[in-house]
Every structure is written in C-alpha cells, then in structure tokens.
Amino acid sequence: MQRIEMYIRAGSVKGVLVTARNQQIATPPAITRGMHADLAVRLLAENGTALSGLDNYASWDFAIAHDWDTATAPQIHVSEGIEIAGNEVRIPLRETDTVELKEALGVRESAIFGCELAGYEAGGTAPGFLVQFEIVIRNRRHTAESSEPIPVEDVSFQAAQIRALFAAALEVQLSDDRTAWYDVPDSGSPPSTARWFRVRNAAAGRDWSEAIPLLGGGGADSAFAAWRSSESIAAGEGAVADGPNATAFGFNAVAAGPGSMTAIGTDTKASCNFSTAVGNYCTEAAGAYAAAFGSWAKALADGCVQLGTGQNEHANTLQFRDYQLLDADGKIPAERLTGYPAIAGLNPDALADADHTSFAQVCAAVSAIVKALKNQ
C-alpha cells in the first residue's frame, strides 16, 4: 500500500504544493490506479506554519476529477474514514480502480488530476473549508481484466532445435483412473493399479499427451510381455500374458501356462501348451493343443476342439455345440449319419465302422447329407 505525504499551502481555495519548508515545487506526488493508498495532506498557512482550526469541521469530503463538470461522477470519491490530526488530513484511498478513472487515463502512462478537499461544519450544507490542488495518477500495464498473452507457435524448427528435442528424455506419468496422475516409481515398474499413461517432451515441458491405455496394467503382475515373459504380449484392461510366447488380447483375456497359449476376446482363457481360445464370455481352452472357438465354448481335454457354445471333455475329438463330429480315431460317429433317407452309394454303418475314413468319404458323406436335406 502506498503512503503519500504532501504539503499544501492553503492560504486560499487554490492550494499550492510546497515542501515542509514552504518552498513551492512543480511536480505533484503520484498514486497508482488499482493500488490502495493513504494520502496525508498537511495544510500550511501562507507563512508556512501549521494551519489550525481543522477540528472545527464535523465532516470531510474528498474528490479527484479530471474536469470541472459537477454533473458527472469524479474519478475517485471519499466521504468516509477521513481523519484529522492537527494540520494533517488523512484520506484513505481504497477504491482507485474505477470505470471513470480507467476511461480518463485511457492508454496514457499517467495524467494530472484535480483534487478537492472540503470540510463541513455541523449542520452545514455548504463547505466551510475548501482547498484545491493537483495530483498525478499513474496507469497500469496489466490488471485482472487483462487477457493472457498468446505464445507464438513455431511453424518450423531448425536442425539444431530438432536434435535438441530428440535428445531430451520423455517425461511419463501414470494414472489409475485418467484423473489423478503420478510419476513413475524409481524402480521403473508401474504399480499393479496403473491403467493409463501420458507423456511429454522434457525439453518442451508444456502440454501432456492424451491419456493412453497402459497395455495390461503394471507392476509385478503386469500382462505386458516386455515386463513378464519373452515374446509374450497382452493388450486390454485386465489382460494377462504369463508364459513364453503367450498372447492375450481383450478385456480380462488370460493366456497363462507353460507356453504358446493364445486367448483372444473378452473373458477368454488359454491355460495349457499350444492351447487356443477365441471368442467372448468364458471361452476356455484348458487342454494341451486344445482349441475353443465361440462364446461360452470350452475345450477341456488334450487335443480336443470345441466349435460354438458347449463343452468338449473328450481328448482328440471335434465337437460342434453338443454334437461330436469326429471321435478320437478320426471317425464320424454313426449318430451324425443316421436318420436320413437312403443315399445311393453311401453306407453309413460301414462308414462309421471303417478302420479309416478317407477325406473323400467324409466329403461325400457331408455332400450327400446336405443334398438330402435340401430334397426333404
């Protein structure tokens, strides 16, 4: 807060700015727009002695204006809180950033304004004391209403700038919920709760990138292959690839076991050597070389294949839903071939009982069944 002390020779209404020794000076003191100030006006008689009788006035009024038009509002006005101490009038300037003052100053560095100090006797409506003098008010370069500067965007970089940007390390932050962000732990391993990360260039150090999904989460239980097992990878929230050559893609997809497991889709699971589960919702391959395809498909025995919703618990068999298409010896079960009209050249019993079913026989059987169904 500013404290301004000034001496005014008040022998008449037109006051004269002087020093404490009653020597006239040309430059008025200055206050600043928008700053609180205490103005101490010390009034002197013509001979330079302290002016007396100021305590005879019951109230005081102080105004600062740039013109003599009493119909318009002054730039600053104080009617309360003015105190008298001997020949000193203490004026608290608490509102120095008015619309009127801003308009009067415009874009000028400063301007000289006229001041008027009036004292009123008890019951009086006209001032019993009046003195006028000048004061300087300095303008401001920046206030709360000022707009923020807009940085100049570089449209191109010099080679040295590009090398400097590439040389700077990336800053990385992690998040569990895309809202609260924290730095990567000193260990370099993200915590198990981390699900998102963002980066920025350490040299530029301004805006962060958009939130990027963290593959498989973080920490010791991370499904991201680079942190768990060589040549394994997982992508998706809750996905786990635990074991050599494991692949897991999808929400809660799990490829975990001795090696070479593949789980693709939501809630899929592959848990034995060379097992494959592709589908959604509880698709599972739990036998070595087993394969399950489709929602709720489960291949639970070694070498079996399950197509569509259903559960295959028979090793080395092929099953569609709840219907077995091939048994462990590679034969078509008789029940898949019965119940159709006689087909020339096709003996279902012989086909089912044969020691070996050729590929040509299987194709012929399927073709004949389809043809028969079309003719029904």
Secondary structure, 3 states (H helix, E strand, C coil): CEEEEEEEECCCCECEEECCCCCECCCCCEEECCCCEEEEEEEECCCCCECCCHHHCCEEEEEEECCCCCCCCCCEEECCCCEEECCEEEEEECCCCCHHHHHHHCCCCEEEEEEEEEEECCCCCCCCEEEEEEEEEECCCCCCCCCCCCCCCCCCCCHHHHHHHHHCCEEEEEECCCCCEEECCCCCCCCCCCCEEEEEECCCCCCCCCCEECCCCCCCCCCCHHHCCCCCEEECCCCEEECCCCEEECCCCEEECCCCCEEECCCCEECCCCCEEECCCCCEECCCCCEEECCCEEECCCCCEEECCEEECCCCCEEECCEEEECCCCCCCHHHCCCCCCCCCCCHHHHHHCCCCCHHHHHHHHHHHHHHHHHC
